[in-house]
């Protein structure tokens, strides 16, 4: 897949994660978690193919944490911190992909 398309997808993921800091309906969080989990799993696969093992493990970890099926129950404050950390990691990965 073209690198700029992946960067656009990552920017959308960052936006979705940061919107979680506002008050939203529960359904938004379910959809966001599903989209993020699928994206993180795809990023893990792409990292594995390109032999970037460090990012592969990070993407897998993030997909497991945010998955909507086997939920990890954190409080709202903890999820806000997790969302910001995940957004930062995705942002860093955009710059790392350009190297």
C-alpha positions as CSV (number, residue, x, y, z in Angstrom):
1,X,0.0,0.0,0.0
2,X,1.2,3.5,-0.8
3,X,3.0,5.2,2.1
4,X,0.9,8.4,2.0
5,X,-2.3,6.4,2.2
6,X,-1.0,4.7,5.3
7,X,-0.1,8.1,6.8
8,X,-3.6,9.4,6.1
9,X,-5.1,6.3,7.8
10,X,-2.8,6.9,10.8
11,X,-3.9,10.6,11.0
12,X,-7.5,9.4,11.0
13,X,-6.7,7.0,13.8
14,X,-5.1,9.8,15.8
15,X,-8.2,11.9,15.3
16,X,-10.5,9.0,16.4
17,X,-8.3,8.4,19.5
18,X,-8.3,12.1,20.5
19,X,-12.1,12.5,20.0
20,X,-12.4,9.9,22.8
21,X,-11.3,12.7,25.2
22,X,-14.7,14.3,24.7
23,X,-18.0,13.0,25.9
24,X,-19.4,10.6,23.3
25,X,-22.0,7.9,23.2
26,X,-20.9,4.4,24.2
27,X,-21.4,3.3,20.6
28,X,-18.7,5.7,19.4
29,X,-16.2,4.0,21.6
30,X,-17.2,0.5,20.3
31,X,-16.8,1.6,16.7
32,X,-13.5,3.4,17.4
33,X,-12.1,0.4,19.2
34,X,-13.0,-1.9,16.3
35,X,-11.5,0.4,13.7
36,X,-8.3,0.9,15.8
37,X,-8.0,-2.8,16.5
38,X,-8.2,-3.7,12.8
39,X,-5.8,-0.9,11.9
40,X,-3.3,-1.8,14.6
41,X,-3.4,-5.5,13.5
42,X,-2.8,-4.4,9.8
43,X,0.0,-2.1,10.9
44,X,1.5,-5.1,12.8
45,X,1.4,-7.2,9.7
46,X,3.0,-4.5,7.6
47,X,5.7,-4.0,10.2
48,X,6.3,-7.8,10.3
49,X,6.6,-7.9,6.5
50,X,9.1,-5.1,6.5
51,X,11.0,-6.7,9.3
52,X,10.5,-3.9,11.8
53,X,10.0,-6.2,14.8
54,X,9.9,-3.5,17.5
55,X,6.9,-1.8,15.9
56,X,5.3,-5.2,15.2
57,X,5.1,-6.0,18.9
58,X,3.9,-2.5,19.8
59,X,1.1,-2.7,17.2
60,X,0.1,-6.2,18.5
61,X,0.1,-5.0,22.1
62,X,-2.1,-1.9,21.1
63,X,-4.5,-4.2,19.2
64,X,-4.9,-6.4,22.2
65,X,-5.4,-3.6,24.7
66,X,-8.0,-1.8,22.6
67,X,-9.9,-4.8,21.2
68,X,-13.7,-4.5,21.7
69,X,-14.3,-8.3,22.2
70,X,-12.4,-9.1,25.3
71,X,-12.5,-5.8,27.0
72,X,-10.0,-4.5,29.5
73,X,-11.9,-2.5,32.0
74,X,-10.1,0.7,32.9
75,X,-11.7,3.8,34.3
76,X,-12.5,6.8,32.1
77,X,-9.3,8.6,33.3
78,X,-7.1,5.6,32.5
79,X,-8.6,5.2,29.0
80,X,-8.0,8.9,28.3
81,X,-4.3,8.4,29.2
82,X,-4.2,5.3,27.0
83,X,-5.8,7.1,24.1
84,X,-3.3,9.9,24.3
85,X,-0.4,7.5,24.5
86,X,-1.7,5.5,21.5
87,X,-2.2,8.7,19.5
88,X,1.4,9.7,20.3
89,X,2.7,6.3,19.2
90,X,0.8,6.4,16.0
91,X,2.1,9.9,15.3
92,X,5.7,8.8,16.0
93,X,5.2,5.9,13.6
94,X,4.3,8.3,10.8
95,X,7.7,10.0,11.2
96,X,9.5,6.7,11.6
97,X,7.9,5.4,8.4
98,X,9.4,8.3,6.5
99,X,13.0,7.4,7.5
